[in-house]
Amino acid sequence: MLLIHCPYCEEDRSELEFRAAGEAHIARPENIAEISDEAFAEYFFLRDNPKGLIYERWRHMNGCGRFFNAVRHTVTDDFVTTYKAGLPKPDLSPAPVAQAVETFEATESDAQ
């Protein structure tokens, strides 16, 4: 089971209490009624899907009910950090990310 840290409740809680809400830091077009259909489709439907770090919105459904942002590694599924909605993307040193990947690779090789 994953534990996710809610930056509002300031507690690590079970993943079952949370719901993913898509990519974080998406800039809404200023005048959405005047953009082309192609630009609207790109804004509304297309999202990044990197192998590595991703910035996501999450909601603590069975807790405070608030939205927050998280940095998650898509290979290891580890949460590098969580932070309150409205704050800018955090500066991340490569150390936590490298450690998460190293742990995942060690676990995978032990399983084989």
Secondary structure, DSSP 8 states (H G I E B T S, - for coil): --EEEETTTTEEEEGGGEEEEEESS----TTGGGS-HHHHHHHHH-----SSEEEEEEEETTTT--EEEEEEETTT--EEEEEETTS------HHHHHHHHHHHHHHHHHH-
